[in-house]
Amino acid sequence: MYAPGKTYTVTLGLVGRAEPKALGTVAVNTDGSFKASRPIPATASPGEAYLMVGGSAFDECGRNGLGSCAGYASPPLTLTAA
């Protein structure tokens, strides 16, 4: 269960072209689910990309390596010029 007000951070990764770009935060439902729509920045160049979502309790591996290290990333995406 997630407390009211919990958020995840959404990031756009641009494979081999630039540093990841923050797309902001999204509100999380108490079951951990979320739904979001974010514009892609005009500065994001065309090519392979992916979305990453962070902020879950499962993101942390723990200093001793005993955590889950779960990751949330989209399948590969292709950005095209508008």
Buried (B, 14 or more C-beta within 10 A) or exposed (E): EBEEEBEBBBBBBBEEEBEEBEBEBBEBEEEEEBEEEBEBEEEBEEBEBBBBBEBBEEBEEEEEEEEEEEEBEEEEBEBEEE
